[in-house]
């Protein structure tokens, strides 16, 4: 792409723009008006042949909540490791000690959280 | 130079975006992968599969299906949020195309060779469960809603092992650029040898990310009737099916790039052919998972993702670390 005088990032944005335009055109064709004959039965939500009852967006008990909490915390922690991994050759083992301390701080709470999250009473 | 429009249409740049690594090839390959999956699953189950749509073993079956689905009636369920209902599959398709824009198919054939290709790929992938949840919520129906929430829970199980399995590659190669990773493999051999555990973890977690069996909980057709896709009428169902195949193509291409040397291979065969040979091998492997393994339960997936997969990916990082720094003499 650089050979054609366009920076890579601009090229990528142009590509996404082209994809969006194309798909919007496709969607215009796909949802174009066509002899609709809706009946209340056709437009009812699908419930495996049962007559549908109640609203679709019901209140939902969030299960597995401890896992979601752990995800919010440890997903970010995992990102920090990328900065360390990228510079590992330059830093050598001196860069490892802070990361090691970081992991020692981060992993025991993870183990305890897992211990709690794996108990069925806490789902 | 003559007509500027003809110049634009024949420029390498336009052709790259519109034809080969770009949009047209993604659409055609997506449809062909649909055929391949049906044929392969049929062969595993001692059936024939698509047969009549062309002389060559029904290879045009998916195109016939697309035409059929386009002419179906468009019924949108009562109370659905029309904008999100229609735009969710489209956004998912754009996400799939955005992934393929980062892959180097051959030297010079790549839409965007950006410095941080690997994290950008994984970051874009992170968006797709949200799109699934949005699609499931907007349909105002129970099965799609359950499917969307399952996609969200499933993401918490595989996301961190997916990132950490590629962290091994970053440690060994010292670069985040996909072309840089291939250049490293040109000098030091394929990364699947030192990173075998990482490759295995990446394969498992990317199967979970693609929502394919054994991890196809958001669209489990025998439990919640295609989950988030249940309410889509024919034409939109066609669009909703697309992202699965585009993501299968993109993830197999990424696996080829970071573990199997990408387009590298002995000289007489051109690099692009090597790339597709390896990619199709991985695609076949992932399709065989579908006919081999039973579906896991959501709580099993969460527990294994947070215990087994996470422990193994940390072990993989330690292996990669000692590969780079060397084992200290005690």
Interface residues (C-beta under 8 A of the other chain):
Chain A: X1 X2 X3 X4 X6 X8 X9 X11 X12 X14 X15 X16 X18 X19 X20 X22 X23 X24 X26 X27 X29 X30 X31 X34 X36 X37 X38 X40 X42 X43 X44 X45 X46 X47 X48 X52 X55 X56 X57 X58 X60 X63 X64 X67 X68 X70 X71 X74 X75 X78 X79 X81 X82 X85 X86 X88 X89 X92 X93 X96 X114 X117 X118 X123
Chain B: X11 X12 X13 X16 X17 X18 X22 X23 X70 X71 X73 X74 X75 X76 X77 X78 X79 X86 X87 X90 X93 X94 X97 X98 X101 X102 X108 X110 X111 X112 X113 X114 X119 X137 X139 X140 X141 X142 X143 X144 X145 X149 X153 X155 X156 X157 X159 X160 X163 X164 X167 X170 X171 X174 X175 X176 X225 X230 X231 X235 X236 X238 X239 X298 X299 X302 X303 X306 X307 X317 X321 X324 X325
